[in-house]
Every structure is written in structure tokens, then in C-alpha cells.
Amino acid sequence: MAAKPRPVHLDLTKIRQPIPAIVSILHRASGVLLFITLPVLLGLLAASLDRESVFESYLSFISHPIVKLGLIGLLWAFLHHAFAGTRFLFLDAHKGLELQTARLTAKIVLACSLTLTAVIGALLW
């Protein structure tokens, strides 16, 4: 019986990832996004607390719809990173390693992060 030749070039866009893999990839991406943007946001907050004129310009800056969408994206990144991180802590403690449980918790992480982002984003818009 001849061995099936392995593909030389994999097209990663055609490979269907399981839901736990998607949650893991998004956890890493959200962590990088938070790592990059958090110092900028903290710097803006510190500057806005310094003088009232800076606070007024900060308020006008964040009232722009594109900036609001970006902040809602950061809210999703925070919520997803928190929920997925909690899930990974349980996995590290060997809880929820069964295939069905791992898939269910991955779906719960996605549902909770997207739902809470939509609710909080709608309230803050």
C-alpha cells in the first residue's frame, strides 16, 4: 500500500479550525491588542486627569464614531481575554479536558464575550 503524498503547500484559509482553536487564537490576538493599546489608553487617561482642557479634548476625541467602534473592539478584546483566560486556567487544572466539554466551554466564551460586548457597547454608545 503506497503512502499518500503529503501536500507541500498548505492553504491555511481552507483548513477548518475547531472552535477551541479559534478561541485560543483569539485569546492570543486579544492579548497582543491589549498589550499594545493599554499604555496608550492609560497615557490618555493620565493626561486627561491633569488639566480640564485636555479632558475636554479627550471627550471630543472619544465621541467620534470610529473611535467609539475601536473602543468597543478593545472592550471585546478585554472580555474575550478574561473569559478565555479563565477557561484556560480551568484547563490547566485538568478540568473540562473532555472533547465535548472543551467545545462547549469554547462556545460559551465566544457567546459571553460577544453578548457582553454588545450589551455594554449599546449602553455606552
Kinemage of the C-alpha trace (Angstrom):
@kinemage 1
@onewidth
@group {chain A} dominant
@subgroup {mainchain}
@vectorlist {calphas} color= white
{ca met a 1} P 0.000 0.000 0.000
{ca ala a 2} L 1.529 3.290 -1.110
{ca ala a 3} L 1.668 6.204 1.287
{ca lys a 4} L -0.477 9.159 0.372
{ca pro a 5} L 1.732 12.123 -0.594
{ca arg a 6} L 1.553 14.964 1.829
{ca pro a 7} L 0.772 18.431 0.484
{ca val a 8} L 3.776 20.649 0.019
{ca his a 9} L 1.956 23.967 0.431
{ca leu a 10} L -0.888 24.180 2.903
{ca asp a 11} L -3.580 26.746 2.261
{ca leu a 12} L -4.388 27.841 5.805
{ca thr a 13} L -7.553 29.606 4.657
{ca lys a 14} L -9.048 26.266 3.587
{ca ile a 15} L -8.258 24.423 6.814
{ca arg a 16} L -11.275 24.475 9.128
{ca gln a 17} L -10.148 25.075 12.696
{ca pro a 18} L -12.162 23.627 15.588
{ca ile a 19} L -13.859 26.121 17.900
{ca pro a 20} L -11.362 25.636 20.787
{ca ala a 21} L -8.534 26.503 18.390
{ca ile a 22} L -10.340 29.651 17.283
{ca val a 23} L -10.820 30.684 20.919
{ca ser a 24} L -7.126 30.066 21.586
{ca ile a 25} L -6.028 32.115 18.579
{ca leu a 26} L -8.378 34.954 19.527
{ca his a 27} L -7.084 34.810 23.105
{ca arg a 28} L -3.558 35.398 21.876
{ca ala a 29} L -4.612 38.111 19.434
{ca ser a 30} L -6.661 39.927 22.065
{ca gly a 31} L -3.723 39.751 24.470
{ca val a 32} L -1.427 41.364 21.917
{ca leu a 33} L -4.021 44.029 21.152
{ca leu a 34} L -4.453 44.838 24.837
{ca phe a 35} L -0.690 44.869 25.410
{ca ile a 36} L -0.209 47.399 22.618
{ca thr a 37} L -3.143 49.697 23.359
{ca leu a 38} L -3.303 49.695 27.140
{ca pro a 39} L -0.280 52.013 27.645
{ca val a 40} L -1.754 54.449 25.115
{ca leu a 41} L -5.127 54.449 26.865
{ca leu a 42} L -3.525 54.859 30.282
{ca gly a 43} L -1.445 57.757 28.958
{ca leu a 44} L -4.571 59.418 27.598
{ca leu a 45} L -6.325 58.911 30.925
{ca ala a 46} L -3.397 60.329 32.902
{ca ala a 47} L -3.221 63.370 30.623
{ca ser a 48} L -6.967 63.931 30.877
{ca leu a 49} L -6.741 63.948 34.677
{ca asp a 50} L -4.025 66.605 34.581
{ca arg a 51} L -5.901 69.567 33.077
{ca glu a 52} L -9.515 70.291 32.228
{ca ser a 53} L -8.660 71.409 28.675
{ca val a 54} L -7.033 68.060 27.955
{ca phe a 55} L -10.108 66.301 29.363
{ca glu a 56} L -12.388 68.297 27.021
{ca ser a 57} L -10.259 67.375 24.007
{ca tyr a 58} L -10.261 63.748 25.190
{ca leu a 59} L -14.068 63.781 25.362
{ca ser a 60} L -14.334 65.214 21.853
{ca phe a 61} L -11.856 62.600 20.603
{ca ile a 62} L -13.755 59.616 22.010
{ca ser a 63} L -17.110 60.952 20.802
{ca his a 64} L -16.130 60.235 17.181
{ca pro a 65} L -17.966 57.120 15.899
{ca ile a 66} L -14.820 55.438 14.555
{ca val a 67} L -13.063 55.881 17.893
{ca lys a 68} L -16.141 54.502 19.652
{ca leu a 69} L -16.046 51.418 17.421
{ca gly a 70} L -12.359 50.996 18.223
{ca leu a 71} L -13.062 51.245 21.951
{ca ile a 72} L -15.863 48.688 21.618
{ca gly a 73} L -13.347 46.440 19.841
{ca leu a 74} L -10.994 46.892 22.791
{ca leu a 75} L -13.863 46.086 25.134
{ca trp a 76} L -14.406 42.831 23.235
{ca ala a 77} L -10.676 42.068 23.408
{ca phe a 78} L -10.700 42.591 27.176
{ca leu a 79} L -13.813 40.492 27.756
{ca his a 80} L -12.677 37.694 25.459
{ca his a 81} L -9.218 37.633 27.001
{ca ala a 82} L -10.693 37.475 30.506
{ca phe a 83} L -13.197 34.712 29.719
{ca ala a 84} L -10.756 32.660 27.650
{ca gly a 85} L -8.059 33.113 30.283
{ca thr a 86} L -10.418 31.782 32.933
{ca arg a 87} L -11.215 28.836 30.666
{ca phe a 88} L -7.509 28.131 30.192
{ca leu a 89} L -6.930 28.255 33.949
{ca phe a 90} L -9.516 25.509 34.356
{ca leu a 91} L -7.905 23.526 31.541
{ca asp a 92} L -4.527 23.878 33.273
{ca ala a 93} L -6.150 22.419 36.394
{ca his a 94} L -7.314 19.468 34.245
{ca lys a 95} L -10.976 20.499 34.399
{ca gly a 96} L -13.000 20.338 31.206
{ca leu a 97} L -10.479 18.450 29.090
{ca glu a 98} L -13.061 16.125 27.562
{ca leu a 99} L -13.750 16.917 23.915
{ca gln a 100} L -17.417 17.826 24.327
{ca thr a 101} L -16.750 19.932 27.426
{ca ala a 102} L -13.866 21.748 25.749
{ca arg a 103} L -16.052 22.558 22.747
{ca leu a 104} L -18.904 23.703 24.977
{ca thr a 105} L -16.714 25.987 27.088
{ca ala a 106} L -15.181 27.467 23.929
{ca lys a 107} L -18.655 28.260 22.607
{ca ile a 108} L -19.600 29.770 25.975
{ca val a 109} L -16.500 32.001 25.914
{ca leu a 110} L -17.385 33.294 22.446
{ca ala a 111} L -21.052 33.789 23.298
{ca cys a 112} L -20.376 35.567 26.594
{ca ser a 113} L -17.712 37.879 25.206
{ca leu a 114} L -19.784 38.872 22.167
{ca thr a 115} L -23.020 39.255 24.132
{ca leu a 116} L -21.477 41.349 26.895
{ca thr a 117} L -19.663 43.473 24.321
{ca ala a 118} L -22.926 44.143 22.510
{ca val a 119} L -24.810 44.973 25.710
{ca ile a 120} L -22.116 47.208 27.230
{ca gly a 121} L -21.356 48.794 23.872
{ca ala a 122} L -25.033 49.624 23.339
{ca leu a 123} L -25.280 51.114 26.822
{ca leu a 124} L -22.177 53.254 26.344
{ca trp a 125} L -22.914 54.363 22.772
